[in-house]
Amino acid sequence: MPPCAEEIPLKPKGLHGPVTATPTMTDHIGESCGPTSARVLVHLRLKTTAGTPTHALLAVRNDNAKHRPIVFFNWSPSKISAYTAKSCVSFG
């Protein structure tokens, strides 16, 4: 049985990065990650103020015996930081 979301850390430990984007940057963050297990595990924490998103943490891990991290995003309206596994390749 896969772990519950609380067991998937919302931290970039074991990943490379960060690659950062801000509203003033014209580039974007694009990653292709593989190979992954047939299923992945996702943990999302979203904070809102007056119904508007103000901060988000997103962790994605393989759903296999090792549950290795694939990507981690730390998002705010003014900055996005992306951390990725060695198997991920930037595109765009």
N, C-alpha and C positions, 0 to 999 in steps of 0.2 A: 504494500500500500504506500502511495507517495506521501511525503511529509506534508504537514499543513503549512500554510503561508508563513506562519510565525517561525517555522524552522528554516526558511529560506532567508538568509541574512540580506538586509538592505544596505550592503557595503560593497565596494569594488575589490575586495581582497581576492588576489589570484588573477586579476585582469590587468591589461596594459592600458595606459592612458594617463590623463584624459585627453580627449579631443574636445575642444570647446567651441561653441558657437554663441554669438550674441546678436542682438537685433541690428547692430551696425556692421556686422560681417555679411558679405554678400554670398558667401559659400554656405554649404549645408553639411550636415553629418549624414553619411550614407555608408552602411556597412552590410556586407554579406557574410554570414557566418555558417560554417559547416565543416565537417558533417556534424549533425546533431542526432540525438536519439529520435525515435519515431514520435515521441511526445516531449514537450518541454513543460517546465514548471514556471509559473509567473507569480511574483509578489509585487503588488502595487500599493503604495501609500500615497494618498492624495489629500492635501490640506486645502481648505477653501476659506475665504473670508467673504461674507455676505453673498455666498453662492458662486463666487468667482475663484477658480483655481489659483493658488498662490505658490504652491510648491508640490513637487511630486518626486518620488523615488520609485524606480522600476528595476527589478532584478529578474533575469531569466536564466534558468539552469536546466541542464539535461535531466530528463526523468529516467535515469538508469541507476545502477547501484552506487555510482560515485557522486552523482548530482553535481558535476562540475559546472562552474559558472560559464555563461556564454556572453552575456552583456549586462551592463548596469548603467542606468541613466539617472542623473541628478538634474531635475528640471526646475526652473523658475522662469517667470516672464522675461527676465533680463539675461539669462544665461542657461545654456544646456551643456552639461559635461557628460561625455560618453566614454565608458571603459569597455574594452572588448577582449575576448580570448585571442590567443595566438592564431587560431584558425580563421579569424575574421579578416576580410579584405575590404578596404575602402573603395568606394566607387562614386561616381558623380562627376 
